[in-house]
């Protein structure tokens, strides 16, 4: 590209040539990261409102604390492992290690499915013990916290499965490392959210 072409070029017409700008990120990478962080900001506001409501509601006399199913501890460990494997997948993708990337993506996906199945089992155990959402505000918050968190994890799982599919293709996908990095970031975030929610459930 000549000097005249450079000074007259329209950047929005050359999004793919913006490598090196803004700390080395392309326009697509910046858009992906910005979109994710904005979404996480919205989720954070929602979970903060839930947490404040939980704290206030627990001060009412009709609040009856319940013992959460022990399987929640197992589920928490599974989510930690899922977060770790996705970080390993992201690291491997940056190195160009396709096999390690694929293996860690598959492991992270399976661990996430196990976590969601474990949360459903916790619901079933609560119901089997006669602890329904309509019987006690503490029960309602248990179902609310675990349900909303699970829905957000299911939404992320859809993108994660897409990354797994891309990782098994023989073609070189330049967008895969970014997709995996965003998935890992999302999983780390949901792990932190779950730690907060689990703490509130255990101490109410």
C-alpha positions, -999 to +999 in steps of 0.1 A: +000+000+000+015+034-011+018+064+012-011+081-006-033+049-002-025+049+035-035+084+042-067+082+021-078+047+032-110+042+051-103+020+081-138+006+082-132-008+047-101-027+059-112-042+092-091-073+085-059-051+081-062-035+115-038-060+132-014-040+154-039-013+163-053-010+199-026-032+215-026-058+187-063-066+185-082-065+153-116-047+151-134-081+154-114-090+186-122-056+201-159-060+193-160-095+207-143-085+240-164-053+243-196-072+237-187-098+263-178-073+290-210-053+284-230-085+288-211-094+320-219-059+333-256-065+328-254-099+345-234-085+374-261-059+380-288-086+380-270-109+404-261-080+427-298-072+429-306-108+436-280-109+464-293-077+480-328-090+478-317-123+494-300-104+523-330-082+530-355-110+527-336-133+550-342-108+578-380-114+578-394-137+605-409-161+580-375-170+566-366-207+574-330-217+566-326-250+549-297-273+545-286-273+509-280-306+491-244-319+497-241-324+460-236-287+456-200-291+469-193-317+442-209-295+416-187-266+427-156-287+422-167-297+388-172-261+378-137-252+390-123-280+368-143-268+338-130-233+342-094-246+345-097-268+313-111-239+293-081-218+304-058-246+293-077-247+260-072-210+255-035-212+263-031-241+238-050-223+211-026-193+214+003-217+210-013-233+180-015-267+198-046-280+180-048-314+198-044-299+233-069-273+224-095-298+212-090-322+242-094-294+267-124-280+250-141-314+250-132-319+287-145-284+296-178-291+277-183-325+294-175-310+328-200-283+323-227-308+313-219-327+345-223-295+365-257-287+350-268-323+356-256-321+392-276-289+397-307-306+383-301-335+407-299-310+436-333-297+425-347-332+425-333-338+460-349-307+473-382-316+458-379-352+472-374-337+507-406-317+502-387-284+499-406-264+472-402-228+462-437-219+473-432-232+509-404-209+521-386-178+508-353-195+514-363-224+491-374-199+465-340-182+465-323-215+462-342-223+430-338-188+417-300-187+422-293-221+408-318-218+380-307-184+367-270-193+370-277-226+351-295-207+323-265-185+318-242-214+318-264-232+292-262-201+270-224-202+272-225-239+265-240-232+231-210-211+221-186-236+236-201-264+216-195-242+185-159-239+195-156-276+198-170-281+163-145-256+149-116-272+167-122-306+149-121-290+114-089-295+095-089-259+082-070-232+100-096-211+118-082-177+128-112-168+149-110-199+171-085-186+197-107-155+203-138-176+206-121-199+231-106-170+251-141-154+254-156-187+265-129-191+292-135-156+304-172-163+306-166-195+326-143-178+350-169-152+356-197-177+362-174-196+385-170-164+406-207-157+405-214-193+417-189-189+445-209-158+457-243-175+453-231-207+471-217-186+499-251-168+503-270-201+503-247-216+529-250-186+552-287-179+552 
